[in-house]
């Protein structure tokens, strides 16, 4: 079978039907386009009208239409399942209601599984999945290829002799809850292309991620594993890498027997619109801007730690990594998300505050007793329980190694005050007292502080964090903004008074 590249357009011609009505089949074309997704154009179609009886023998057609959770097809001698289909356009050449369905119909779908008929995305059919994510080769920090070329000492120029050597690379594995993740290295032996303009020899090294579950898994659960790995690559590369291709596999007919041509698991191609639009032939990200690679953390450690960190700090991780797939937009929205990520991360640390709500109320008791009941209840509603927002922000700064904190936060208190004030003003008054440039600096620095705390939880060393602050474009830019907008106060060390 070929590789189901998600950046390429594909078309299937065949017959299509609903699982509950297998005799009502229609010819049609299924097209996958990386920009618009999956579209099925049928000759005929399925009745998508929603009708409501308004009287004896009287019906009205509502504006809404039926969805088709599952559509089956047979094309190119392969079974096909469409998930999440709905009618984008239905035409009839008859008067009144569709008689047996429309004359022409266009369906849109979320996902196509080419190679199986599945009852739902939650049906446990598969035992593993393979996928490739952008920039995984650079992240793996391993190459199966080595190039050598000769040098003529007398003429001080290349001699024209050269070799490319390819050596197998051992697989690496990591155990996570419910599955084993493997980083395999697929090698292509040398091939020669004879062209009209000459000839070309090629070898290829492709790292592939495999997810093998402990028990049979559904497509939906395998997609969760793949999405989590995609988030890990996003964290490591400092960008939003796309899913390049994915296959899921049905188990062997006789699992107890050895794999053979007659006892092989059937592979199923996956076509779905995932985050980002990939391009396998595009230039890889600059190696110097990588946040970390497998040279910094071993594969097993990186994967296991990410599963733990992602589970514990899920909201913060999603807000930080999710920003890699969204272009910068309105600064107010970015500010709210960045500060929410910081606050959520500290909450998930489960730190205990020295000052409880009861302690704070006791400190205010003389003032509260002097007020009437209504005013007292109103004032009590503002007394924080545990850490205030400003204190949470400062705690995130304090967790960073000193060398990193001095680089990203010359004045932690000034940053915490600015972030707290901006969030409160936007949340309670709908506008900020700061200009857009100061807000932008606050966003970038806040995102960087949360990101560094995530990397700290991943187990990266202080030296690697400091190198990332210097080399990675996103983080080094945040350092420049911090030095400009939150500089150390004259005559004072970094990190002055705590923020209440």
C-alpha positions as CSV (number, residue, x, y, z in Angstrom):
1,X,0.0,0.0,0.0
2,X,1.1,3.6,-0.6
3,X,1.7,6.3,2.0
4,X,-1.5,8.3,2.8
5,X,0.2,11.7,2.7
6,X,-2.1,14.3,4.2
7,X,-0.7,17.1,2.0
8,X,-1.7,15.4,-1.2
9,X,-5.1,15.3,-2.9
10,X,-6.7,11.9,-3.3
11,X,-9.9,10.7,-5.1
12,X,-11.8,7.4,-4.8
13,X,-14.7,6.3,-7.2
14,X,-17.1,3.7,-5.9
15,X,-20.5,2.9,-4.3
16,X,-21.6,4.4,-1.0
17,X,-24.4,3.5,1.5
18,X,-25.5,3.9,5.1
19,X,-24.8,1.0,7.4
20,X,-28.5,0.7,8.4
21,X,-29.6,0.6,4.8
22,X,-27.0,-1.4,2.8
23,X,-29.3,-2.0,-0.2
24,X,-29.6,1.8,-0.9
25,X,-26.3,2.3,-2.7
26,X,-25.2,5.3,-4.8
27,X,-22.3,5.9,-7.1
28,X,-20.1,8.8,-6.2
29,X,-16.6,10.4,-6.0
30,X,-14.8,10.9,-2.7
31,X,-12.1,13.5,-2.7
32,X,-9.7,14.4,0.0
33,X,-8.1,17.9,-0.3
34,X,-5.7,19.1,2.4
35,X,-7.3,22.6,2.4
36,X,-11.0,21.7,2.3
37,X,-11.0,18.2,3.8
38,X,-13.2,15.3,2.6
39,X,-16.1,15.7,0.1
40,X,-18.3,13.0,-1.3
41,X,-20.3,13.8,-4.4
42,X,-23.1,11.3,-5.0
43,X,-25.4,10.5,-7.9
44,X,-28.6,10.2,-5.9
45,X,-28.1,10.4,-2.1
46,X,-29.5,10.0,1.3
47,X,-32.6,11.7,2.7
48,X,-31.2,14.5,4.9
49,X,-34.5,16.4,5.5
50,X,-35.9,16.8,9.0
51,X,-39.7,17.0,8.8
52,X,-42.3,17.9,11.4
53,X,-46.0,16.9,11.2
54,X,-48.2,20.0,11.6
55,X,-51.6,18.3,11.0
56,X,-53.3,15.4,9.5
57,X,-51.4,14.7,6.3
58,X,-49.5,18.0,6.6
59,X,-45.8,18.2,7.1
60,X,-43.2,21.0,7.2
61,X,-39.5,20.7,6.3
62,X,-37.3,22.3,8.9
63,X,-34.2,24.3,8.1
64,X,-31.9,21.8,9.9
65,X,-30.7,18.6,8.2
66,X,-29.7,15.2,9.4
67,X,-26.1,14.2,10.1
68,X,-24.7,10.9,9.0
69,X,-22.3,9.6,11.7
70,X,-21.1,6.8,9.6
71,X,-21.1,6.2,5.8
72,X,-19.8,3.1,4.1
73,X,-18.2,2.8,0.7
74,X,-16.4,0.4,-1.6
75,X,-13.8,1.9,-3.9
76,X,-10.6,0.7,-5.5
77,X,-11.2,-2.8,-4.1
78,X,-11.1,-1.4,-0.5
79,X,-13.7,-0.8,2.1
80,X,-14.0,2.9,3.2
81,X,-15.6,4.4,6.3
82,X,-16.6,8.0,6.6
83,X,-17.1,9.5,10.0
84,X,-18.9,12.7,10.9
85,X,-20.6,13.3,7.5
86,X,-23.3,15.8,6.8
87,X,-25.2,17.1,3.8
88,X,-23.6,20.2,2.4
89,X,-25.9,20.3,-0.6
90,X,-28.8,18.2,-1.9
91,X,-30.7,18.7,-5.1
92,X,-33.9,17.1,-6.5
93,X,-35.6,17.5,-9.8
94,X,-39.0,16.5,-8.4
95,X,-41.6,18.6,-6.8
96,X,-42.2,18.4,-3.1
97,X,-40.4,16.1,-0.7
98,X,-37.5,13.9,-1.9
99,X,-38.9,10.7,-3.2
100,X,-36.4,8.1,-2.1
101,X,-33.7,10.6,-1.6
102,X,-32.2,13.6,-3.6
103,X,-31.1,13.4,-7.2
104,X,-27.7,14.8,-6.4
105,X,-25.9,15.2,-3.1
106,X,-22.7,16.5,-1.7
107,X,-21.5,15.3,1.7
108,X,-18.7,16.7,3.9
109,X,-16.9,14.4,6.3
110,X,-14.4,14.7,9.1
111,X,-12.5,11.5,8.7
112,X,-12.0,8.6,6.2
113,X,-10.7,5.2,7.1
114,X,-9.6,3.5,3.8
115,X,-9.4,-0.2,4.4
116,X,-12.1,-1.1,6.9
117,X,-15.8,-0.8,7.7
118,X,-16.0,0.5,11.3
119,X,-19.2,1.0,13.2
120,X,-18.0,4.1,15.1
121,X,-14.9,6.0,16.1
122,X,-15.2,4.2,19.5
123,X,-15.3,0.6,18.2
124,X,-12.2,-1.3,19.4
125,X,-10.8,-2.7,16.2
126,X,-7.1,-1.9,16.0
127,X,-3.9,-3.0,17.8
128,X,-1.5,-0.2,16.8
129,X,-1.0,2.9,14.7
130,X,2.0,4.4,12.8
131,X,2.5,8.0,12.0
132,X,5.0,10.6,11.0
133,X,5.1,14.2,12.3
134,X,7.0,17.1,10.9
135,X,10.6,17.6,12.1
136,X,10.7,14.3,14.0
137,X,14.0,13.5,12.3
138,X,15.6,16.6,13.7
139,X,14.1,15.9,17.1
140,X,15.4,12.3,17.1
141,X,19.0,13.6,17.0
142,X,19.9,10.4,15.2
143,X,20.9,9.8,11.6
144,X,21.4,6.5,9.8
145,X,23.3,8.3,7.0
146,X,26.9,9.4,6.8
147,X,28.5,11.2,3.9
148,X,32.2,11.3,3.1
149,X,34.0,12.9,0.2
150,X,37.6,12.8,-0.9
151,X,40.2,15.7,-0.8
152,X,43.2,16.0,-3.1
153,X,45.9,17.5,-1.0
154,X,48.2,18.5,-3.9
155,X,45.5,20.4,-5.8
156,X,43.7,21.4,-2.6
157,X,40.3,20.6,-4.1
158,X,37.8,17.8,-3.9
159,X,39.0,14.6,-5.6
160,X,35.6,13.7,-6.9
161,X,35.4,10.5,-4.7
162,X,32.5,10.4,-2.3
163,X,30.4,7.8,-0.4
164,X,27.1,7.7,1.4
165,X,26.9,5.1,4.2
166,X,23.7,3.9,5.7
167,X,23.6,2.0,9.0
168,X,20.6,0.6,10.8
169,X,19.4,2.5,13.9
170,X,18.0,0.7,17.0
171,X,14.3,1.3,17.9
172,X,13.6,3.2,21.1
173,X,10.5,2.5,23.2
174,X,8.6,4.1,26.1
175,X,5.8,2.7,28.2
176,X,2.9,5.0,28.9
177,X,-0.5,4.2,30.4
178,X,-2.3,1.8,28.1
179,X,0.3,1.7,25.3
180,X,3.9,1.4,24.2
181,X,5.3,4.2,22.1
182,X,8.1,3.2,19.7
183,X,10.4,5.5,17.7
184,X,11.5,3.3,14.7
185,X,13.8,4.3,11.8
186,X,12.7,3.2,8.4
187,X,15.5,3.1,5.8
188,X,15.2,3.0,2.0
189,X,17.9,1.1,0.2
190,X,19.7,3.0,-2.6
191,X,17.7,3.5,-5.8
192,X,18.7,5.1,-9.1
193,X,16.6,7.4,-11.1
194,X,17.4,7.6,-14.8
195,X,16.3,10.9,-16.2
196,X,16.7,12.7,-19.6
197,X,19.1,15.1,-18.0
198,X,21.2,12.6,-16.1
199,X,20.9,10.1,-13.2
200,X,20.3,10.4,-9.5
201,X,20.8,8.0,-6.6
202,X,18.6,8.2,-3.5
203,X,18.6,6.8,0.1
204,X,16.1,7.8,2.8
205,X,15.9,7.7,6.5
206,X,12.4,8.3,8.0
207,X,11.7,8.2,11.7
208,X,8.3,6.8,12.4
209,X,6.3,6.8,15.7
210,X,4.3,3.7,16.5
211,X,1.6,3.4,19.2
212,X,0.8,-0.2,20.2
213,X,-2.0,-0.5,22.8
214,X,-2.2,-3.1,25.5
215,X,-5.6,-4.1,24.3
216,X,-7.5,-3.5,21.1
217,X,-8.1,0.2,20.7
218,X,-10.6,2.4,18.9
219,X,-9.7,4.9,16.3
220,X,-10.6,7.8,18.6
221,X,-8.3,6.5,21.4
222,X,-5.4,6.1,18.9
223,X,-5.9,9.7,17.7
224,X,-5.6,10.8,21.4
225,X,-2.2,9.1,21.6
226,X,-1.1,10.6,18.3
227,X,-2.3,14.1,19.2
228,X,-0.3,13.9,22.5
229,X,2.8,13.0,20.6
230,X,2.1,15.9,18.2
231,X,2.0,18.2,21.2
232,X,5.3,16.8,22.4
233,X,6.9,17.6,19.1
234,X,5.4,21.1,19.2
235,X,6.9,21.7,22.6
236,X,10.3,20.4,21.4
237,X,10.4,22.2,18.1
238,X,9.0,25.6,19.1
239,X,6.5,25.5,16.3
240,X,3.3,23.8,15.3
241,X,4.3,20.6,13.4
242,X,1.7,18.9,11.3
243,X,0.8,15.2,11.1
244,X,2.2,14.1,7.7
245,X,0.5,10.6,7.5
246,X,-1.1,8.0,9.7
247,X,-2.1,4.4,9.4
248,X,-4.0,2.2,11.9
249,X,-3.7,-1.6,11.8
250,X,-6.2,-4.4,12.3
251,X,-4.7,-7.4,14.3
252,X,-3.5,-10.5,12.5
253,X,-6.2,-13.1,11.9
254,X,-4.3,-15.6,14.1
255,X,-2.3,-13.6,16.7
256,X,-0.8,-16.8,18.2
257,X,1.0,-17.6,14.9
258,X,4.0,-15.9,13.4
259,X,3.5,-13.1,10.9
260,X,3.4,-14.3,7.4
261,X,1.9,-13.2,4.0
262,X,-1.2,-15.1,4.9
263,X,-1.3,-13.9,8.5
264,X,-0.7,-10.2,8.4
265,X,-2.7,-7.4,10.0
266,X,-4.6,-5.3,7.5
267,X,-3.4,-1.7,7.3
268,X,-5.9,1.2,7.1
269,X,-5.1,4.6,5.7
270,X,-6.3,7.6,7.7
271,X,-7.4,10.8,6.0
272,X,-8.5,13.6,8.3
273,X,-8.0,17.3,8.8
274,X,-5.5,17.6,11.6
275,X,-3.8,20.6,13.1
276,X,-1.4,22.3,10.7
277,X,-0.8,21.7,7.1
278,X,2.2,19.6,6.5
279,X,4.8,19.6,3.8
280,X,7.4,16.7,4.0
281,X,9.6,18.3,1.3
282,X,9.8,21.7,3.1
283,X,13.0,22.7,4.8
284,X,13.3,21.5,8.4
285,X,13.3,23.9,11.3
286,X,16.6,25.4,12.2
287,X,18.4,23.0,14.5
288,X,19.7,25.9,16.7
289,X,16.1,27.0,17.5
290,X,15.0,23.6,18.8
291,X,13.8,23.8,22.3
292,X,15.2,20.4,23.1
293,X,16.0,17.1,21.3
294,X,16.6,13.5,22.3
295,X,20.2,14.5,22.9
296,X,18.9,16.5,25.9
297,X,16.3,13.9,27.1
298,X,16.4,10.2,26.3
299,X,13.3,9.1,24.3
300,X,11.8,7.0,27.1
301,X,12.3,9.8,29.6
302,X,10.9,12.5,27.3
303,X,7.8,10.5,26.4
304,X,7.0,9.3,29.9
305,X,7.6,12.7,31.5
306,X,5.5,14.4,28.8
307,X,2.6,12.0,29.5
308,X,2.8,12.9,33.2
309,X,3.3,16.6,32.7
310,X,0.5,16.8,30.1
311,X,-1.9,14.9,32.4
312,X,-1.1,17.1,35.4
313,X,-1.0,20.5,33.7
314,X,-3.4,19.7,30.8
315,X,-5.0,23.1,30.6
316,X,-1.7,25.1,30.7
317,X,0.0,22.8,28.2
318,X,-3.0,23.0,25.8
319,X,-3.0,26.8,26.0
320,X,0.7,27.1,25.4
321,X,1.1,24.5,22.7
322,X,-2.2,25.5,21.1
323,X,-0.8,28.9,20.5
324,X,1.7,27.4,18.1
325,X,-1.1,26.5,15.7
326,X,-2.9,29.9,15.8
327,X,-1.5,33.0,14.2
328,X,-1.1,36.0,16.5
329,X,-4.5,37.8,16.6
330,X,-6.1,40.2,19.0
331,X,-3.7,41.1,21.8
332,X,-6.5,41.2,24.4
333,X,-7.4,37.5,23.7
334,X,-3.7,36.5,23.8
335,X,-3.3,38.3,27.1
336,X,-6.2,36.5,28.8
337,X,-5.0,33.1,27.5
338,X,-1.4,33.6,28.6
339,X,-2.3,34.7,32.1
340,X,-4.9,31.9,32.4
341,X,-2.2,29.4,31.4
342,X,0.1,30.8,34.1
343,X,-2.6,30.8,36.8
344,X,-3.8,27.3,35.8
345,X,-0.2,25.9,35.9
346,X,0.3,27.2,39.5
347,X,-3.0,25.9,40.6
348,X,-2.1,22.4,39.3
349,X,1.2,22.6,41.4
350,X,-1.1,22.2,44.4
351,X,1.1,24.4,46.5
352,X,-0.3,25.4,49.9
353,X,-0.5,29.1,50.7
354,X,0.7,30.3,54.2
355,X,-2.2,32.7,54.3
356,X,-5.6,30.9,54.1
357,X,-8.9,32.7,53.5
358,X,-9.8,32.4,57.1
359,X,-6.4,34.0,58.0
360,X,-7.1,36.9,55.6
361,X,-10.6,37.4,57.0
362,X,-9.2,37.5,60.6
363,X,-6.8,40.2,59.6
364,X,-9.7,42.3,58.2
365,X,-12.0,41.5,61.1
366,X,-11.9,45.0,62.7
367,X,-12.8,46.7,59.4
368,X,-15.5,44.1,58.6
369,X,-17.1,44.5,62.1
370,X,-17.4,48.2,61.5
371,X,-19.5,47.7,58.4
372,X,-23.2,46.9,57.9
373,X,-24.2,43.4,56.9
374,X,-24.6,44.1,53.2
375,X,-21.3,45.9,52.9
376,X,-19.5,43.3,55.0
377,X,-20.7,40.5,52.7
378,X,-19.7,42.5,49.7
379,X,-16.2,43.1,51.0
380,X,-15.8,39.5,52.1
381,X,-16.4,38.3,48.6
382,X,-13.1,40.0,47.5
383,X,-11.0,38.2,50.1
384,X,-8.9,35.7,48.2
385,X,-8.7,32.0,49.1
386,X,-5.1,31.0,49.2
387,X,-2.8,32.6,46.6
388,X,-3.7,35.8,44.8
389,X,-3.0,36.0,41.0
390,X,0.0,38.2,41.6
391,X,1.4,35.7,44.1
392,X,0.9,32.8,41.7
393,X,2.8,34.7,39.0
394,X,5.7,35.4,41.3
395,X,5.8,31.8,42.4
396,X,6.2,30.7,38.8
397,X,9.2,33.1,38.5
398,X,10.7,31.8,41.8
399,X,10.7,28.2,40.5
400,X,13.0,29.0,37.7
401,X,16.8,28.5,38.1
402,X,18.5,31.8,39.0
403,X,20.4,32.1,35.7
404,X,17.2,31.6,33.7
405,X,15.1,33.9,35.9
406,X,17.6,36.7,35.5
407,X,17.6,36.3,31.8
408,X,13.8,36.2,31.2
409,X,12.7,38.3,34.2
410,X,15.1,41.1,35.2
411,X,12.3,42.4,37.4
412,X,9.8,39.6,38.3
413,X,7.6,42.0,40.4
414,X,7.2,44.5,37.6
415,X,6.1,41.7,35.2
416,X,3.7,40.2,37.8
417,X,2.1,43.6,38.5
418,X,1.7,44.3,34.8
419,X,0.2,40.9,34.0
420,X,-2.1,41.0,37.0
421,X,-3.3,44.5,36.3
422,X,-3.9,43.9,32.6
423,X,-5.9,40.7,33.2
424,X,-8.0,42.3,35.9
425,X,-8.7,45.4,33.8
426,X,-9.7,43.4,30.7
427,X,-11.8,41.0,32.8
428,X,-13.6,43.6,34.9
429,X,-13.7,46.8,32.9
430,X,-13.3,45.5,29.3
431,X,-10.3,47.6,28.5
432,X,-6.6,47.9,29.5
433,X,-4.8,50.9,30.8
434,X,-1.6,49.8,29.1
435,X,-0.8,50.5,25.4
436,X,-0.7,47.6,22.9
437,X,3.1,47.4,22.9
438,X,3.2,46.9,26.7
439,X,0.4,44.3,26.5
440,X,2.3,42.4,23.7
441,X,5.4,42.3,25.9
442,X,3.4,41.0,28.8
443,X,1.9,38.3,26.6
444,X,5.3,37.1,25.3
445,X,7.0,37.1,28.7
446,X,4.1,35.4,30.4
447,X,4.0,32.6,27.7
448,X,7.8,32.2,28.1
449,X,7.6,31.9,31.9
450,X,4.9,29.2,31.6
451,X,6.9,27.4,28.9
452,X,10.0,27.4,31.0
453,X,8.1,25.9,33.9
454,X,6.7,23.2,31.7
455,X,10.3,22.4,30.4
456,X,11.5,22.4,34.0
457,X,8.8,19.7,34.8
458,X,10.0,17.8,31.8
459,X,13.4,17.5,33.4
460,X,15.5,19.7,31.2
461,X,18.8,20.9,32.8
462,X,19.5,24.5,33.7
463,X,22.2,24.6,31.0
464,X,19.8,23.5,28.3
465,X,17.1,26.0,29.5
466,X,19.6,28.8,29.4
467,X,20.8,27.7,25.9
468,X,17.2,27.6,24.7
469,X,16.6,31.1,26.0
470,X,19.5,32.3,23.9
471,X,18.9,30.3,20.7
472,X,15.1,29.8,20.4
473,X,13.5,32.7,18.6
474,X,10.3,32.8,20.7
475,X,12.2,32.8,24.0
476,X,15.1,35.1,23.1
477,X,12.5,37.6,21.8
478,X,10.7,37.4,25.1
479,X,14.0,38.1,26.9
480,X,14.5,41.2,24.9
481,X,11.0,42.4,25.6
482,X,11.4,41.7,29.3
483,X,14.6,43.7,29.4
484,X,12.9,46.6,27.7
485,X,9.6,46.7,29.5
486,X,10.4,45.1,32.9
487,X,14.0,46.2,33.5
488,X,15.7,45.9,36.9
489,X,15.0,48.9,39.0
490,X,18.2,51.1,39.4
491,X,20.1,50.0,42.5
492,X,17.9,47.0,43.1
493,X,18.5,43.3,42.5
494,X,16.2,41.3,40.3
495,X,13.0,40.4,42.0
496,X,12.0,43.1,44.5
497,X,8.8,43.2,46.6
498,X,6.2,40.5,46.4
499,X,3.0,41.2,44.6
500,X,-0.2,41.0,46.7
